[in-house]
Amino acid sequence: MTVQTWEIENIRNTVKYITNDSIILTDGEADACLTYLNIKGEEIKAVCRAEYYDEEEGRTYKGLLVFSDYRIMFLSYVPTGKTTIDFLQFYEYYAISNVSSMFDTSTHSKLTFNYNGHFKESVLFSKINSSITNTLVSMMNHYASIRKAKEYKKSDRAFQRIMFSVGSLLATLFIIGVISAIFVPDEYEVTDVFEEFDEYQAPIAYEVQVENNNIIVEELLEYTIGDSYFTNIIEPPNYKKDYPTIFHKTSEDNTIYYVIETKASNLSNDTLNMIFDTPIRFTLVEDDFYEFFAGYAYLINDSSEFVFDYDLSAQKEVDMYIYFEVPRKLKDNDNKIDLKIDDYYNYEGIFINLR
């Protein structure tokens, strides 16, 4: 499917409008947006020039960071003026569990994408004030809470572009980006300003209550908080294999795990996917400032194995570990530790003191 001239002009005008004429797309950039933002009715909400540093490669990619109502996309091109893609990375909202921000100064901030407990990515913003960043966080959490995987269908045009224009280069770079994100923070440096989006100040969608050690999402889920502790190794209680799990730290590591043993109960009459259908996420907060995002492991087969994606049947329960990777020194100091419950819309959160 060929991109038409009027389509190029329409998307160029859209980006000019939402960036107050600060960004004018090239034909190649406009063509890429039309190619990869491929869901019917998908709209661009914010765009900025950005640089992506891949620590694994030791290389900086310059390009566009594009926010639509279905995904976030970074793209750059071979420096020949052609539309051959040099680097492309997607962040699709249905896979993002939570986005949060932290300010280093009044004009510099860091966004963190938490990908359903499996890995995290950071985006560093400069020359952007707290109001704009908070609005951007609101927008992304809004879409993360409503988008479902079944909505994302790859268009023929995007599929052909990936297969024939990029080939194995895209696949290699994208895999490197994902793998490196587990171990090292990949960072964007962004210097342009976004337009504000007041429409994303949505009302609270779920009633969340805390009663003693129970966290109740009305008519949906109940979490019962059990023991919590620091550990170098996370294993199921009845683990029988000879080799260690993936959760293994040595005394030489600078980090350690903090585990909260939890029981999750499905209060609804429908099966719930514990990644995509749960409207709350957990954060560990040290001294009301430092935040650590949660991972989730579910116990199966008589508590002998972990799985990281789980469908919880109606009116059933599952034992799970909520775990955090934290600095080792946190175990030995006396800093306050709180569990923060985020429900996407109540950004002040609900807190349970753990220490």
Secondary structure, DSSP 8 states (H G I E B T S, - for coil): ----HHHHHHHHHHHHHHTTTS----HHHHHHHHHHS-STT--EEEEEEEEEEETTTTEEEEEEEEEESSEEEEEEE-TTSS--EEEEEEEEGGG--EEEEEESSSSEEEEEEEETTTEEEEEEEES--HHHHHHHHHHHHHHHHH--GGG----HHHHHIIIIIITHHHHHHHHHHHHHHHHS--EEEE-S-----GGG-----S-EEEETTEEEETTTEEEEEEEEEEESB---TT---SS--S-B--TTSSEEEEEEEEEEEE-SSS-EETTTS---EEEEEETTTEEEE-EEEEEETTTTEEESS-EE-TT-EEEEEEEEEEETHHHHS---EEEEEE-SS-TT-EEEE--
